Structures are given as structure tokens and as C-alpha cells.
């Protein structure tokens, strides 16, 4: 089966604007990019007219917490900074059930797909007596949606009684965690070039895990050749916790536990000083920039440009839906564009840089070759956007207009050579039923807390 995505209105290839006459897809890869005015020299089975659409690589989300779709705009978390926000929500999240994990994962992935996201990383660190098999449930859920996935076996083993932040009902025994990490990598991780599912290991944060867990997780990740992920330097409170409890700054602590590896990516990375940024750049460390969440919680602004210029692999993430409160990657591109212009100036951070962050930048952050770019040999993960809404009327530069004028949903989305969204509609999900389940479960989880 060969598909020709023909005559795009405009194209961004993951690095810059590309003048071409579309893309020929064979099976799950781009096999030809005809020049402007040219036709494919291969016979095609299907033509997709893109003459009224902007075509870009599928967006890549580097950090999320899918379960949090159940607690959007939750009263317990409103108008709070990170630590009190977590303390208000932990008791609610402790009541998650297997059905809640399944449905919240499907809802988050559906939202992401509809926004033009084709690959997403989720950080699930809540394993309770009510739901000890959360990752297994997520694996089945993402397979239903058709999104390419990096799922993490997250963890917490340091509760309030031992100086951590989470309550005891939300943490697990260290040995149980480590054993399950090895098992889940063996069971699910696919490192092949065409992989639809990869597994990473992800202790939650310095204030919710022990040093032993950090160190031994790094050892397992190196042995199994998988990535490492955690939250780091998100807030000034976290930095103070690290200095007071651990005797050093967060990045120093990370180094001391064996995490300064080229297989590590960090969520947020806001409060690094200049020498730490140099060190992160030298190590090609990944950083997931989450602008909406950072603004919602008042956490601060990640220094994206200095990190990128130093050599760090900076990508984009929507973060959890209790601090965003949505899962829309094209909206997140605009948020990053605006926030980083405020920080670095409009001359240094334009719409192309913002789109790079969400495509090739995110692919590099996740060390996932073959995605985030439109080039011959790349996986066929592609997002198309119409500019026919009134918000785009008068646009002079279609690619800039997609970012500046507030694009918020894709018209068509292809993942691994398969259409998952067409004419703005999901093709493989019964979203009306899932949406109804999700609403009912969101009410239930709040009632359980009461």
C-alpha cells in the first residue's frame, strides 16, 4: 500500500520549512518526497489531497501523567504551588482502580492524537494495593488507541513518615519496585526501529524516593539498555528540600546516584544554574519542558535556549492533566513559543524553534530515531492541519499561523503509516462510550475521597 500525501499548503520537516510536493508512504515509512511540481516515480494506491493543509511531523509528548485526566480543575489542587498541590491530590489518587487507569489512559491518548501528537511518554508512579498492575493496564490501553508510546515504570518508596512527601498508601517496598522494573522491561520493551512501545524506568522525584531506589534503578536501566526518567529542579521548594535533606543541589544528588547518563531525561529542569546547564549540555541530557504546567503551578520558566545551546536535548511535554489541565500538544507548542519569547526575546525564539522543540527536539530527548522528522526513511508519523477556521483568516505564513493563531486540533493524523484521525475524528476508538465512563469515574474518585 502506497499513499501519496499530495501538494501540501506548507510543510515543516522537523527542522525548517520544506518546499515539496508531498510525501509517499509505503507501509510505515516515508519512501519518497517529490520536489515541488513533481510527481512520485512510484505507483500509488491512495492520494490524500493536502493542498489546504499544513503538514508537519507528528508531535512528540515527552512527559505526562495520564491518570490525572480524572482530576482536572480539582478543588483540592486549585491555586496551589507544587508541594501543597501534591499533598491535596495524593489522597484522591490513592483511590485509583484498574478501570480508572484504563479509561484515563485512553482519554489522554485520544486528546493527544486529536491535537496532532503521534508519540507520547507517560510517567505513572502510583502503584497501590487497589491497582498494583497499572503498567500492564496502560500497555493494553495505549495499544487500543494506536499511539506510539514510551511508558515508564514509575515508583515511590519514601513516604511522609520517613521524610518524603507522599502518604504511605501511595508507596511501595523498594525490593518489590526493583523486581517489577526488571520484569516489565523484559515483558514489554521493544527496542526495534519500528517499535510502537518502549519502556523506561522512572522513580518519581527526590522527595518521594530513596537514594537506594535511585541508584539501583540506574543499574537496572544500564543492564537492560532502557532510558531513565524523573522530575528534577521543578521548584525552589524542591531545591530547598534537596539542600536541607540530601545535603546538595538536585543535580549533584542525581550525579551521586549514577544518573548522569546519556540515557536520562528529566521533567521540567527549571532551577538549574549556569554551571549545571553546561554539565547537562555536555552530557546531552534530555529535558522535558512543560510550559503550561510550570505556569499553572507558578514553578518558574525552564531556560530552554541556554540548555539547547549548551547541547542538552530539550523536548516538549504537556505534563499531567491536573496541572495543565489538558492534553493538547499543538496548544503546548504555542505556550512554549510565548513563554520562551518572554524569557529569551522574540528575535531568538520564533515559531520554527517552538515546532522543533515538539518534533525533532522531543525525538532526541527520548532517544528515538526515525520520528519527529519528515525525511526519506523516517517512520510515517504525520500530522495535518487545516487553516479554515476564522482564527486563521488573513494568515500570511501558514506555518507561523498554525502556532501564532492558536491551532488546537489536527484534521488528519497518521501513526506508523496508519490513519488514526481523519477529518478531525478518531477512527479506532469508541470515544462516546469512553468519555461517558471517564466522566462517571471522575465523579466516583472524588466521592471515594469523601
Protein Blocks (a to p, Z undefined) as FASTA:
>chain_A
ZZddehifbdcehjaccddebjadehjacfbdcdehiacfbdcfbdcdfklcccdddddd
fbdcfklmmmghifklgoiafklmmmmmmmmmmmpcfklmmmmmmmmmmmmmmnopabdc
dddfbdcfklmmlmmmmmmmmmmnopacdddddddfbdfknopabdfklcccfklmmmmm
mmmmmmmoccbfklcbdcddddfbfklccfklmmmmmmmmmmnopacdddehkbmklmmm
mmmmnopafklmmmmnopacfkbccehjlmccfklmmmmmmnopacdddfklmmmnonac
cdfklmmmnopacdddebjaklmmccbfklmmmmmmmmmmmmnopklmcfklmmmmmmmm
mmmmnopghihiacehiacddddddfkbfklgoiablmlmmmmnopabdfbdceehiafb
gghiafkbcfklmmmmmmmmmmmmmmmmZZ
